[in-house]
Amino acid sequence: MNRRILSLVLIFTLSLVAVVAVNGQDDSSMGPVTERIMERGEVICGMNQSVRGFGFANDEGEFEGFDIEYCKAVAVALFNDADAVSYRPLTGAERQAAIQSGEIDMMARNTTWTISRDVTWNATFGPTNFYDGQGVMTLAEFDVSSIPELDGSSMCVQTGTTTELNITDYIEANGLEIEIIPFPDADSTWSAYIEGRCESWTTDKSGLAAFRSGAEDPGAHVILSETLSKEPLGPLSPQEDPQFADIIRWVTWGLVQAEEFGITSENVGEFLPTEGESDDEYLARVSPAVARFLGQANQDSGNFLGIDNDFMVNVISEIGNYGEIYERHLVPIGLTREGTLNALYTEGGLMYAPPFR
């Protein structure tokens, strides 16, 4: 074989490798978790089944809520199928073993991002999708407005959580005599409080609002003003697979970016090329930034992750944007968004997506 033919063969081979790598078709380049998911045909997602608005079973026995939508969004990104998910309900104490053992592929279950969990769980936390803080709920009939006024009483708390550590620290720091009564999960903690086994209970304020919304008389319960902690919540995955962590990360940011662009499940089609429209005309109409985000007009997006280049078109079409998810699940339980950290950064919040480029 002469040099010219050899050179042409090498050029062709390298070009082919580059094309395969960009389009994510080389199975050997898949991370171990991603590969297991693709072979199985579904994502196994750890979640909560008892926090209304975030993750719970409805009257038909179907799981729904803010966190559930993130499981579905990842499934859409991988399979273009929101139903390609198997759910694993987890208590707070079960989370570490589930993520470490490989029982689940990802977790979307009101889990606070902390240094110990980040390191000792061997987990990769995705972007924060809900900024929360711990609070305390008690009965309105007690006519108290702050935690110190509960001195001498008892408080129910879920064990194995940052909540338990935070309230213990607060009680000791303020010299209070409040008896902590632990329970294994959110349902049993709430039930104990309702049954009068403790005068108050504590968890993230989102959880307090969720359970209060399902109470027989929501007005009988008050959430005290103090916020005891920072509780950044978001999805996470095993640390062994950076590719899958990247997919979760950019799906999460993509939902926020869609809202920034004003792209919704109702109008996403208006941001796609029309029949007969040239790339130049399309780019001039929607902007290069939108084209890159949606993977249109030969702009790379999902290619970087080894999934469908237009994955966000599919996700938005099926799930909607961040604002739609929030409105659908959290506003009904009383968690208004305006003026909170969960507003877009353009509206004074912390919701912010890095550039898709």
C-alpha positions in Angstrom: 0.0 0.0 0.0 1.5 3.3 -1.1 1.7 6.3 1.2 -1.1 8.2 -0.5 -3.6 5.3 -0.1 -2.4 4.8 3.5 -2.9 8.5 4.3 -6.4 8.4 2.8 -7.3 5.3 4.9 -6.1 7.0 8.1 -8.0 10.2 7.4 -11.2 8.2 6.7 -10.8 6.1 9.8 -10.1 9.1 12.1 -13.1 10.9 10.6 -15.3 7.9 11.2 -14.2 7.7 14.8 -14.9 11.4 15.3 -18.4 11.1 13.9 -19.2 8.1 16.1 -17.9 9.8 19.2 -19.9 13.0 18.5 -23.1 11.2 17.9 -22.8 9.0 21.0 -23.1 5.7 19.1 -20.0 4.1 20.5 -21.3 1.9 23.3 -17.7 1.6 24.7 -17.8 5.3 25.5 -20.9 5.0 27.7 -20.5 5.2 31.4 -21.5 2.1 33.4 -24.7 3.5 34.8 -25.8 4.9 31.4 -25.0 1.6 29.8 -27.1 -0.4 32.3 -30.0 2.0 31.8 -29.9 1.7 28.0 -29.7 -2.1 28.2 -32.6 -2.2 30.7 -34.7 0.2 28.8 -35.7 2.3 31.8 -34.3 4.5 34.5 -34.6 3.3 38.1 -35.3 6.4 40.2 -35.4 6.6 44.0 -38.1 9.0 45.3 -40.4 9.9 48.1 -43.9 8.6 48.2 -45.4 10.6 51.0 -44.6 14.3 50.4 -47.5 15.9 48.6 -46.3 18.2 45.8 -42.9 16.6 45.6 -43.4 12.8 45.5 -46.4 10.9 46.5 -48.9 8.3 45.3 -52.2 9.7 44.1 -55.6 8.1 44.4 -54.9 5.9 41.4 -51.7 4.7 42.9 -49.6 6.6 40.4 -46.6 8.6 41.5 -46.6 12.3 40.9 -45.0 15.5 42.0 -42.1 18.0 41.4 -39.4 15.4 42.0 -41.1 12.7 39.9 -41.0 15.1 36.9 -37.2 15.0 37.1 -37.2 11.2 36.9 -39.4 11.5 33.8 -37.4 14.3 32.2 -34.2 12.1 32.3 -36.2 9.2 30.9 -37.3 11.4 28.0 -33.8 12.6 27.4 -32.6 9.0 27.1 -35.6 7.2 25.5 -38.0 10.0 24.5 -40.5 8.2 26.8 -41.6 9.7 30.1 -42.9 6.3 31.2 -39.5 4.6 30.9 -39.0 4.9 34.6 -39.2 2.4 37.5 -39.8 4.1 40.9 -38.2 3.0 44.2 -39.8 4.7 47.2 -37.1 5.4 49.8 -37.2 6.6 53.4 -34.5 9.0 54.6 -32.5 6.3 56.2 -32.5 4.1 53.0 -31.1 6.7 50.7 -27.3 6.1 51.2 -27.5 2.3 50.7 -29.7 2.7 47.6 -27.3 5.0 45.8 -24.2 3.1 46.9 -25.4 -0.4 46.1 -26.6 0.4 42.6 -30.2 -0.3 43.6 -31.2 2.9 41.8 -29.7 4.9 38.9 -30.6 8.3 40.3 -32.5 9.9 43.2 -35.0 12.7 43.0 -36.2 12.8 46.5 -35.9 16.0 48.5 -32.3 15.3 49.5 -30.2 18.0 50.9 -26.7 18.5 49.3 -24.1 18.3 52.0 -20.4 17.6 52.1 -20.7 14.3 54.0 -23.3 13.0 51.5 -21.4 14.2 48.5 -18.3 12.4 49.7 -19.3 9.4 51.8 -22.3 8.4 49.7 -20.1 8.3 46.6 -22.7 10.4 44.9 -22.7 13.2 42.4 -25.3 15.9 43.1 -27.0 17.6 40.2 -27.9 21.3 40.2 -30.2 22.5 43.0 -33.7 22.5 41.7 -35.4 23.7 44.9 -33.9 26.0 47.6 -35.5 25.1 50.9 -34.9 25.6 54.7 -35.9 23.8 57.8 -38.9 25.0 59.8 -41.2 23.9 62.6 -44.9 23.4 62.6 -47.2 23.5 65.6 -50.9 23.8 66.4 -52.5 27.3 66.0 -54.3 26.8 69.3 -51.0 27.0 71.2 -50.7 30.6 70.0 -46.9 30.6 69.7 -44.9 32.4 67.1 -41.3 31.2 67.6 -39.4 28.1 68.5 -38.2 29.2 72.0 -41.9 29.4 73.0 -42.0 25.6 72.7 -39.6 25.2 75.5 -40.6 22.3 77.8 -42.6 20.5 75.0 -41.8 17.6 72.7 -41.1 17.7 68.9 -41.4 14.9 66.3 -38.6 14.5 63.8 -37.6 12.1 61.0 -34.5 10.1 61.9 -31.5 9.8 59.6 -31.9 13.3 58.2 -30.1 16.6 58.4 -33.4 17.8 60.0 -32.6 15.8 63.1 -29.1 17.2 63.4 -30.2 20.8 62.7 -32.9 20.9 65.4 -30.6 19.2 68.0 -28.0 21.9 67.3 -30.6 24.6 67.6 -32.0 23.3 70.9 -28.5 23.0 72.5 -27.3 26.4 71.2 -30.4 28.1 72.7 -30.5 26.2 76.0 -34.0 24.8 75.4 -35.6 21.8 77.0 -37.4 20.3 74.0 -37.7 16.5 73.8 -36.9 15.1 70.4 -39.0 12.1 69.4 -37.7 10.3 66.3 -39.6 8.4 63.7 -38.4 6.4 60.6 -40.2 8.3 57.8 -42.2 11.4 57.0 -45.6 9.7 57.2 -45.1 8.3 60.7 -43.6 11.6 61.9 -46.7 13.5 60.6 -49.0 10.9 62.1 -47.4 11.1 65.5 -47.8 14.9 65.5 -51.5 14.7 64.4 -52.2 12.1 67.1 -50.8 14.5 69.8 -47.7 12.4 70.6 -45.7 15.7 70.3 -46.6 19.3 70.3 -44.7 20.2 67.2 -42.7 18.6 64.3 -39.9 19.7 62.1 -38.8 19.2 58.6 -38.0 21.3 55.5 -40.6 24.0 55.1 -41.6 22.5 51.8 -42.5 19.3 53.6 -44.4 21.2 56.3 -46.5 22.9 53.6 -47.0 19.7 51.8 -48.4 17.8 54.8 -50.4 20.8 56.0 -52.1 21.0 52.5 -53.4 17.5 53.0 -54.6 18.0 56.6 -58.3 17.8 57.5 -58.1 21.4 58.7 -55.0 23.2 57.2 -55.8 26.3 59.2 -55.3 24.4 62.5 -51.5 24.3 61.9 -49.0 27.1 61.7 -45.4 27.1 60.3 -43.2 29.2 62.6 -41.2 32.1 61.2 -37.7 30.7 61.8 -35.7 29.1 59.0 -33.1 26.9 60.7 -30.9 25.9 57.8 -30.0 25.9 54.2 -31.5 22.9 52.4 -30.5 22.9 48.7 -32.4 20.0 47.1 -31.8 18.3 43.8 -31.3 15.1 42.0 -28.2 12.9 42.4 -26.6 9.8 40.9 -23.7 7.4 41.6 -20.2 8.9 41.4 -19.0 6.1 39.1 -20.6 7.6 36.0 -19.7 11.2 35.0 -21.6 10.8 31.7 -24.9 10.0 33.4 -24.3 12.8 36.0 -23.8 15.2 33.1 -27.1 14.1 31.5 -28.9 14.8 34.8 -27.1 18.1 35.2 -28.0 19.4 31.7 -31.5 18.2 31.8 -32.0 20.0 35.1 -30.4 23.2 33.7 -32.3 22.8 30.5 -35.6 23.1 32.3 -34.5 26.4 33.7 -33.0 27.6 30.4 -36.3 26.8 28.6 -38.1 29.1 31.1 -35.5 31.8 30.5 -36.1 31.6 26.8 -39.9 31.5 27.2 -40.1 28.1 25.7 -43.0 26.0 27.0 -44.6 22.7 26.3 -47.3 24.6 24.4 -45.1 26.8 22.2 -41.9 24.7 21.7 -42.9 24.0 18.1 -42.7 27.7 17.3 -39.0 27.6 18.1 -38.3 24.8 15.6 -37.4 25.2 11.9 -40.4 25.4 9.6 -40.8 23.6 6.3 -38.6 25.2 3.7 -36.9 27.6 6.1 -33.1 27.7 5.6 -30.7 27.5 8.5 -29.8 31.2 8.1 -33.4 32.2 8.2 -34.1 30.0 11.2 -31.1 31.3 13.1 -32.2 34.9 12.4 -35.7 34.2 13.6 -35.0 32.4 16.9 -31.3 33.3 17.6 -28.2 31.0 17.6 -28.5 30.6 21.4 -32.0 29.0 21.0 -30.9 26.9 18.1 -27.9 25.5 20.1 -30.2 24.9 23.1 -32.7 22.9 21.0 -30.0 21.1 18.9 -31.2 22.6 15.6 -29.6 23.9 12.4 -26.5 21.7 12.8 -25.9 23.1 16.3 -24.5 20.6 18.8 -26.4 20.0 22.1 -27.2 16.5 23.1 -24.3 15.3 21.0 -21.9 16.4 23.7 -23.7 14.0 26.1 -24.0 11.1 23.8 -27.8 11.3 23.5 -30.3 12.7 21.0 -29.0 16.1 19.9 -32.5 17.6 20.3 -33.1 16.1 23.7 -34.4 19.3 25.2 -37.1 19.5 22.5 -38.4 16.2 23.7 -38.1 17.0 27.4 -39.9 20.3 27.0 -42.6 18.8 24.8 -43.3 16.1 27.4 -42.5 17.8 30.7 -42.6 21.5 30.2 -40.1 24.0 31.6 -39.1 24.6 35.2 -41.9 27.2 35.8 -44.5 24.8 34.4 -43.4 22.1 36.7 -43.4 24.4 39.7 -46.8 25.8 38.9 -48.2 22.3 38.4 -47.1 20.8 41.7 -45.9 23.3 44.2 -48.2 26.3 43.9 -51.2 24.1 44.8 -49.6 23.3 48.2 -49.0 26.9 49.0 -45.4 27.3 47.9 -45.5 30.5 46.0 -42.4 31.3 44.0 -42.4 35.1 43.6 -39.8 36.7 45.9 -38.1 33.4 46.8 -34.7 31.9 45.9 -36.6 29.6 43.5 -37.4 32.4 41.1 -35.3 33.0 38.0 -32.2 35.0 38.5 -33.7 37.7 36.4 -36.5 38.0 39.0 -34.2 38.1 42.1 -33.9 34.3 42.6 -31.1 31.8 42.2 -32.4 29.7 39.3 -29.8 30.1 36.6 -28.6 27.9 33.8 -25.0 27.9 32.3 -24.9 28.5 28.6 -25.7 25.6 26.2 -22.7 26.1 23.9 
